[in-house]
Amino acid sequence: MEFSVERVALLLLIAAVVAILTQRLRLPYSVGLVAAGIVLTFLPFSPQVNLTKSLLFTVLLPPLIFEGAFSLEWQQLKSDLPLVLVLATVGVVLSAAVTTAGMHMLAHWPWASALVFGALISATDPVSVIAAFKGARVEGRLRVLVESESLFNDGTAAVLFAICVAAATGNSPTPWGASVTLVWTIVGSLACGAVVAYGTLLLAGRTDDQFVEITFTTVAAYGSFLLAEHFHLSGVLATLVAGLMLGNIRAMKYIPPGDREAIQSFWVYAAFVANSIVFLLIGIRVGQQHFHGAWVPVLVAILLVLLSRAVAVYPCCGVFSRTKLRVTMGHQHVLFWGGLRGALALALALSLPPEVPQRESIISTSFAVVAFSIFVQGMTMKPMLRRFDEIPE
């Protein structure tokens, strides 16, 4: 259905009411939104908006990624960058491998279907993770680790997904071809984000109007994403780079401190709006989804996603156990349980071509895993963080 102004206004009204209720009930905002979306599917005035890859990728995802990257402190991230990169590459590959093997052996899916599902569900979702940690008001190294890993690992998951879809549809790339694709995706995406960010800084330096500067950053968020996607690269990785550069290049002094605060405030609000719409639409789609007859693969998938996350986190962190990048066991537990899945996995699932075997089963199972992730893991994040003294009582 058309994503009209009237429907957007109704979604925002519902989101605002949900925000008030979740604050009073002390529930995670994202959980309340998804629950509200499910309830809406049973009401006559439910906004008829389809959750599509195009809507997620070209409208809602860029501001969420940009705001998350813009808020990251490079000085904090830089010290943990080797750990983040290992989790976002080796960890994602391990996670995908465990899920793929498990879905084939336990759910009896064909290798092609299991491979595609393992790739799309392997990355933690920036939207869900950042929402959960902002809601819990987590600060310090733990927040930087979890948020930055979720932002970075999309690049690996996107490449894995493209390779697995090609294999599932009979267009398997050679190892050399896959390696070239990987390098091209990473380098090209970094270049797209850097070029757009640098151009934005140059233009922003020619004005002292904060509204014009906000406009330039808006163009940077969407421009970097769309430019990378145009060349079949990772839009999320490009927008991540653009956000990191614009949020941390202070030595160039192109943007005055007062204007930077206005820009930051704008992006916090933009992320709130996009976040609200994303989770409401996820709830509506989950409410419309039919899971009857698919409970065995769904339960197997949920268990495998948890197991694969453990396989990704604990060994990768163990590599750094005798270095200055050592991660405490408590933080490793939070990294494990905080590996939420969300809009990104759904966007990839919805983008599957019709010729992929068991396409509808993959989509249904993906929605079930995301629902579990948001409700069960999202609801229990605060108690876990309190258990490890990351937030006050």
Residue, then its C-alpha position, 0 to 999 in steps of 0.5 A: m500500500e501507499f506510504s501516505v502522509e496520513r498513514v505516517a501521521l497515524l503511525l507517529l500518533i500511535a508511537a507517541v502514545v506508546a512512548i508514554l505508556t512504556q515509560r509509565l510501565r517501564l517497558p522497552y520502547s521497541v517492545g511496546l511498539v512491536a506489541a502495538g503493531i501486532v494489536l493494530t492488525f486486529l483493529p479496523f483502522s490499522p494503517q495499511v502499510n507494507l513493510t518492504k525492502s525498499l521502504l526499509f533501505t531507502v527511507l528508514l535505515p539511512p537515518l538510523i545508521f547515520e545517527g548511530a555512527f554520528s554519536l560514536e566517539w572515534q577515540q573510544l572506538k579506535s582503541d577497540l577497533p581490532l576487537v570490533l572488526v574480528l567480531a564483525t567479520v570472523g564472528v559473523v562467518l562463524s554465526a552463519a556457518v553454525t546456523t546453516a549447518g543446524m537448519h540443514m541437519l535439524a530442520h531438514w532444510p535444503w542446503a541452499s535455503a539453510l545457507v541463505f537463512g544463515a547469512l541473512i540472520s547472522a548479523t546483529d541489527p543496528v536498529s534493534v541494538i541501538a534502540a535497546f541500549k539507548g532505552a537502557r541508558v548504557e554508557g561507556r565501553l560496553r555500549v561502544l562495543v555492542e553498537s559499533e559491532s552491530l553497525f560494522n557487521d552488516g558489511t560482512a553479512a551483506v556480502l555473505f548474503a549476496i554470495c549465498v543467494a547467488a549459490a542458491t539460484g545456481n550462480s555460485p561464484t568462485p573463491w576468487g570471485a567471492s574474494v574480489t566481491l568482498v574486497w570491492t564491497i568493503v573498499g568501495s563502500l568506505a570510499c563512497g562514505a568518505v567522499v560524500a562526508y568530505g564533500t559535505l564538510l567542504l559545503a558546510g564550511r561555506t555557511d553559518d546557517q545551522f539549518v543549511e548544515i542540517t540539510f547537508t548532513t541529511v543529504a550525506a546520510y541518504g546520499s552515501f547510502l544510495l551511492a553505495e547501493h547504486f554500485h551494488l555495495s553496502g549502503v549501511l557501511a557507506t553511511l556508517v563511514a559518513g556518520l563517523m567522519l561527520g561526527n568526529i572530524r572536529a580538527m577541521k572546525y568547519i562546523p561551530p560547536g553550537d551548530r553541532e549541538a543543533i545537528q545532533s538534536f535533529w538526528v536524535y529526533a530523526a532516529f526516534v521517528a524512523n525507529s518508531i515507524v520501523f518497529l511498528l511496521i515490524g509488529i504489523r507484519v508479525g501480526q499478519q504473518h502465518f506461523h502455523g505448521a512452521w513451529v519446528p523450524v521456528l524453534v530450531a532457528i531460535l535455538l540455533v541463532l542463540l547458539s551461533r551468537a555464543v559461538a561468535v562472541y566467546p571464542c572471538c573475545g577469547v582471542f583477546s583475553r591476554t591483551k589490553l582489549r580483554v573483555t570481561m566475562g560479564h560484558q561477553h554475556v551482554l554481547f551474547w544476549g544483546g545480539l538482537r535481530g531486527a529490520l536488517a534481517l527482514a529487509l534481506a529476507l524480503s529481498l529474496p528472489p522467487e527462485v530461492p528454495q523455500r522463500e516463504s519459509i525463510i521469510s516466516t522464520s526470519f520474522a519469528v526470530v526477530a519477534f523472539s529477539i525483540f520480545v524475549q531478549g529486549m525485555t530481559m536486557k535491563p535485568m541483565l545489565r543491572r545484574f552486571d552493574e551496567i545501569p543503576e537500580 
